[in-house]
Amino acid sequence: MTQPILQLSGARLALDGNAGRVEILHGIDLSVEKGETLGLIGPSGSGKSSLLMLMGGLERATAGRIEALGQDLTTMSEDALARFRSKHMGVVFQSFHLLPTMTALENVATPLELAGATDAFDRARAELDAVGLAHRADHYPAQMSGGEQQRVALARASAPRPQILLADEPTGNLDGTNGQAIIELLFSLRDRHGATLIMVTHAPELAAQCSRVIRLRDGHLDTQSQTPPQTTPQTQTQTQTEAAQ
């Protein structure tokens, strides 16, 4: 039996606010298999984004255990987590998070350089080309539309060829046309790098393309509303290959 690419066991998250300590996630048990496309849905405030942040080591679990690629994220230092993400994970946010003083090419290449890649700019150019922005490589974020900025963010996330791709409402700040284009690019980048894709979304059309969908309610997994995997990762890959022929 293969080990899940992500495994959460009794994962809890509590944050301190002005009104005191708030319990965000309550004892989450979840396994994600390699090659899955998992959609996280639920009402605002249900804990979707917080769960995604735990999976990426961007938030510290208050209790429980989180393993990614067989590594226990809950015991890693902040530096170790940053190194792990740079090698194995790509993260796409709703609000792009591009550096305004860097060009599109520099935004994509900089994380690769920090990870020690000697071909950082060549890989960055290739990723910008893959999202249709080779001609905008020397432009700054302020010179690009929202859809173009999200394409740069996708290129940056996929450039390290991550095994796990996390996306938090990747179409949330875009209109329908740009949102659909980002959806298509997100899935094509997943296929190109063979990544496991986990995303938070409110978009029914995006959730419908996932092999499994999980709903959260008040920080709990709603086990009654889970959609089981439609195919195994191997079958999914075979289907994609046949469709491309």
Salt bridges, closest charged atoms under 4 A:
ASP16 OD1 - ARG21 NH1 2.88
GLU36 OE2 - ARG212 NE 2.73
GLU67 OE2 - ARG65 NE 2.47
ASP72 OD2 - ARG65 NH1 2.90
GLU78 OE2 - ARG60 NE 3.22
ASP119 OD1 - ARG123 NH1 3.76
GLU127 OE1 - ARG192 NH2 2.75
GLU127 OE2 - HIS193 NE2 3.30
GLU148 OE1 - ARG136 NH2 2.99
GLU169 OE2 - HIS202 ND1 2.38
ASP191 OD1 - ARG190 NH2 2.55
ASP222 OD2 - ARG217 NE 2.62
